[in-house]
Amino acid sequence: MKDGYQIFFDEFAISSQNIIDFGLKEAIFIPEENVLKEWEDLKEKIYKGNAITSIRGYGREGKSTQLYLDLYKKVFGHANFKKDPSNNAEPKRIIQKLTGYKVGKDLQNYQISHVFGRTKNPFAFTAPWNIVFLPKIVDPFTGHESKGNLTVEFQKAFQEYTYLKYEKYILDFNTITNNLQPEIQKYLSELENQQFTNDVLSQYEPIKIGEAIEVQYKMD
């Protein structure tokens, strides 16, 4: 079987490790000194409802997002959750604020990626440890536009790097989601919507190394 990417790499003597090293070197992560406050503020918003928290839309054109909003109103006791109007606005605002890089001014041919997905989970959609600027040239190796060994190797290396960089925050997220699961599962059992149940539970699985990177937004 011909692999178009491998043919290109062989032609120009580019190794898999070259691609991985480039992706890690040129990815723009939020500095850890800016992560703690943003993460604590996000948790407070969710638990106390003192500001609106965004999630990504659910279903075709986001038309089923209300299912998640109803769930969160029940679980957290307030209705200060909303669908991000562009599925991009809030993560973009946060990563630009915390990195100092502005799209169109400082960056071209970069995109915003959610390393561990879970974009309908309010703890993950705008979590500063879950969003990163990634060069578009490595986009295919996040798993959405390519298959093969390089895709697997790139995902693994990228997620391991991110996990080690933000481990204490990710472990905190895992504890939170584990603690929420009983109440969420009780709500879902009463709803009797199996597809929604499956989708919600996937949003509340603990983060483990080796998951597919969910690339959410592409930017010109």
Steps between C-alpha positions, in 0.01 A plus 500: 500500500631843404509751785503853359654651810771235524590549134542872565711439811722251320548740209625776727668280762262598780468251784202441727705635787566820303125559473440423868786724612377784281143472628609508864750780446263730311178434695409797718384395847358728766780570752449311824516820704180607322327163526433480875285813537305432180431142610390605849279775355340252260418256780350778711280613210369149450434421864367839611340624180645848551570536124403324180697193394511391135491157339520386140173440318353151492331334205458627145559876503486485880125446502513243782716706735202560729534139617835589654375832637211322676742245643732765639215701648400190695851396603636843596178669607520801268447585134813705427613277214474578129601372159802686368356703210774404255634187674820704513451835665574421864799265453642749252454789742665310783801367313566840343476669840725251677766458229508855370472376140222649286352313204563691178748734667764272650396162356423372153433138401451394860185341643353450845493136608346328801764246595264274695166595345196489735370828360147452637645469849517853649812410696684412178370730224688807621747331736835676450684167509283356219539766228806567288602683184626241251662559159259395226770301325484235774119500502473176298687310769247583770296217350223678311657505155749216505551141605803288564793465735604867495153610609510258793854602594424872477185476712678297765798734522285815500268377772780366717678834475183691588410263783842535662491877456162539673474177698371648828216680323403194300497286813277763662267478200491121530403524866225748423349293220516180705317671784229631267430170325249354753271803483537524124422133453192532722371786285571309179324186623182700549530664159510171308691633198769243427689699235520806721599283796790350305612842378489657846690217666775529239536867602554395862754224457829560682776622270754237408806513280446387141161655418430665167556874486180686418579785263209739534582815311696595193606859446605681183 
